[in-house]
Amino acid sequence: MQFGRTGHASSRVIFGAAALGRVRQEKADEVLPVLLEFGVNHLDTAASYGESELRLAPWLARHRGDFFLATKTGERTGAGARAELEQSLERLGTDHVDLIQLHNLVEEDEWETAHGPGGAVEAMVTAREEGLVRFIGVTGHGLRIPGMHRRSLGRFDFDSVLFPYNHVLLAEPAYRSDVEALLELCAERGVAAQTIKSVARRRWPDGFEGPRYSWYEPVPEDDGAVERAVHFVLSEPRVFLNTSSDLHLLRPTLEAAARPVTTPAAEALAADVERLAMTPLFDGAELERI
């Protein structure tokens, strides 16, 4: 599917390279060929994702031309964003990225700094003119982010947005309305719409002592819930799905996406919510920050 107006035909499923942030290089080298197996041709990482950029570098040395490469900066000033971009280029071992994204741009003061004189947006435009980046996007978490993305698109002509999207969050009428308004604007403007948290179950319960491979608890791999969650997202034809930071879910997610996509029945989704005690990751208040 065309990734907005970039001219790149990206796979509907984008590899969320946050999953490589805490693994050894040997594990990364084992996982990345799975992307070729399923035709994934788009990588999404960030300066803040631990060792992710470093883990991608050996793979990119052999396959840079096969992938649309995106990273992110969490800096809001121009000087900070430029320095972080240059560090990312060095860590990734490349002379440019296809997409640089302003990471989690939602707080009012940070938004004003990033869009203001000498801010990150201005610096990334300069980087684009210099050929260090090809496109500029914006990302975010929480229930406020669809509205903030629309505000950002009113201030600057971003090429992509990224926001949470799953059937538990979309069951909230106000959030669904904000997402729909954002998707309509993106369609009008040719802006690519990426989604995250497709397979989220809930925040980790207090006292959970098992292994955690993501900051949230995902749905289980083996009872059909992953496929229903993935198909819920992919049945919306205007969006891309970014995979979880839990590497255990990479193959199940890609296998689900490879099967014919059908919109899950509302009854089946409701049954998942009840059986798995699924709850929204964000609530507009104390749970907005990850």
N, C-alpha and C positions, 0 to 999 in steps of 0.2 A: 504494500500500500504506500502511496506517496506520503512522505513525511512532510506534511504541510507544503510549503512552496519551495522547499530546498532542492527539489529535483531528484531526491534520493528515494528509491523504492525500498523502504525498510520492512523487515519482517514485523508482523503484528505483535510478536513477542520480542521485547528488548531485554538483553541481559543486564540485570541489576548487579553491577560489579562490586557493590558493597559486600556481597557474599565472599569476596576474596580478601577482605580487609584484615582477617586474623588467621589466615591459613598459610602453610608453608608453600614454597614455590613448587615443590613436587605435587602437592594437591592441586594447585592451580593448573599445572601442566596436564594433569589427569582430567580435569573438569572441562577445560576450554574446548577440546575436540568435540564434546557433546553439542556445542553450538553449531558446528559444521554439519553434524549428523542431522540436525533438525532445521537447517537453513536459517539460523539466526544470523543476521548481518549488521547488528546495531548494538554497541556497547555503551553503557551508562555508568560512569564512575564519578568520583569527586575528590577534591584535595583532602577532605576530612574523613575519607573512608579508610583509615588506617594505612595498610600497605597495599591497598588495591591497585593503585597506579603502577607501583613497582612490580606487582605480580602480573600485570598485563603486558609489561614492556617486552619480555622475551617473545611472547606470542605476537605482539604487534611488529616486532622485527621481521617476522616471517609472513605476516598476514595483514599488514596495515592497509593494503589496497582493497581488502575484502570486507572491511567494516567501516560503518559510519561511527565515528568516535566522539563521544560527548563526555565532558567533565564539568565540574561546578566549582565556583568560588563562594565562600561564605563571607568574604570581605565586602565592606560597603564603601570604603573610600577608593578613589581611583588608584592611588599608590599601592594600597594593600591588595586590591584585586589584580593589578598588573603583576606585582611580585608573586602572588599565588599562582597566576596563570603561567608565568615563566618557570616556576618550580614544577608545576604539573607537566609542562612540556618536557622538561629535563627528566623527570621521573618516568614519564611514558616513553621516552626515547623517540620523540617525533618532533617535527618542525611546525606542526599545526594540529589543532583539533577541529573537527567539523562543527561542533556546537559547544559553546561555553554558556553555562547557566548560572544565574544569580540564585544561590541556594537558600531556600526557605525565607523568601522575602515577604514578611507579613507584618512585622511590628512597625508602627507608625514612624518612630524616629529613624529606624534603619531604612525604611522606604524612602523617606525624604533625603537622607544622606546619599543613598545609592543613585537616586534620580537627579540629585542636585548638581551644581557646578563642582567639578573636581571629583565627582562620584564614580562608582563602579560602572554605571552604564556608559558614561562618557569615555572611560578608559577602555572598555571593551569595544566600543565603536572604533577607537583608534587602533586597537589590536586587530580588528577586522580589516581596516584599511591597510594595515601592514602585512596581512596574510597569515597572521598567527591563529586566527579563528575565522570560520566561514559564516557562522550563524550565531545568534544570541537568543537565549531563552531565559525563563524564570520558573522557579519551582517553589513548592510550599507544602506544609502540613496543616492539619486542623480544619475546623468547619468554616473558618473565616476566609480560607485561601481562594475559593472560586471568586468571591467578590473582590478580593485584593488583586487577583489576576486581571479581572476586567478593568480595575482601576489602573493597573500597570500598563495594560494594552492601550488605555487612553492617553498615557503619558509617553510611551515609547512603542515602536513597532516591533515587538518581540516576535521571533520566529517559532517559538514553541512555549508551551506551558506544561506543568506537571502537578498533579493533585491526587488526593486519595479518592478511591472509587471501589466500593464493594456493596453487596446487597444489604448489609446491615446499615452502613452509612446512608445509602440511598433510600432506605425506608423512612428516614427523617424528611418530612415534606419540605421544610425550609432549605435543607441542604440540597435535595434533589432539584428544587427550583433554581437555586444558585448555579448548580452544575449545568442544568439545561441552558440557562442564559449564557454561561461561559461557552458551552459547546456551539451554540448558535453564533456567537461572536467569532469564535475560532473558524467556523465554516465560512463565514462571510469574508474573513480576512486572510484565509489560507494559512492559519496558524496550526501547527501540529499539537495534538492533545494527548499527553502521556498520563497514564494512571499508575498508582502504586497502592499497595496494601490489599491486593485482590484476594489473597488467601489468609487474611488476618482473622483470627478467632476472637481474641480479646487481649487485654493487657495481662501480664503474668499475675496469677493469683498471689496474694501475700503468703509468704512462707514456702513458695515453690522452691524445691532444692535440686531439681534435676538439671540437665544441661540446657543452656539457652543459646541458640544460634541466631536469634533475632531479638530486638528489644520488645517485641510482642509475641504472644503465643499464636502459632499458625494452626489452621485446621489440620486434622490428622490426614495422613497420606493414603490410607488404605480402605476408606469406606465410601468413596464417591464424592465426598465433600469438596475435594480439590477440583475435580472436573466441573462440578456445578458452579463453584466460585469462579473458575476460569471462564467458563462459557457465559456466565452472567456478564462479565466484562466484555468479552469478545463479541457478544450479540449486539453490542452498541457499535455500529460500524464506523463511528467517527473517532474512536480512541485506540491507542496502543496500550499494551500491558507490560509493565516493567516487573521482572521476576523478583522474588523475595530474597532477602539477605540470608535466608536459611538455605544452604546448598543442598540439603536433603530434599528440598522441594523442587529443585531445578528440573530433573527428569520427569517427575510426575506432572509438573506444569506444562512442560513441552509436549509430553505425550497427550495430555488433555487437549492442548491447542491443536495438535495434529489431527485429532478426530473431528468429524463433521460437527460444526458448532450449532447447537440448538439452544434456544432460550429456555432455561430451566423453569419448570412449573413453580408458580408461587407457593403451592402447597409443599413442594419438596424443599424449597429454600426456608420456609417457615419451620419445617420439621428439623432442618439442620440447626437453626437458631435455638430451638428449644432443646434438642438432644445434646448439643455441644455447649450450651449456655453461652452463646455468642453475644458479645456486647460491643458497642461502638468504641473505637480507640480514642475518639475525641468527643467532647461534649459542649464545646463553646466556652468553657470556663476553666476549671482547674486541670482538666486533662488535655488542654490545647498543646502544651509543650511536650515533646518526646523526651 
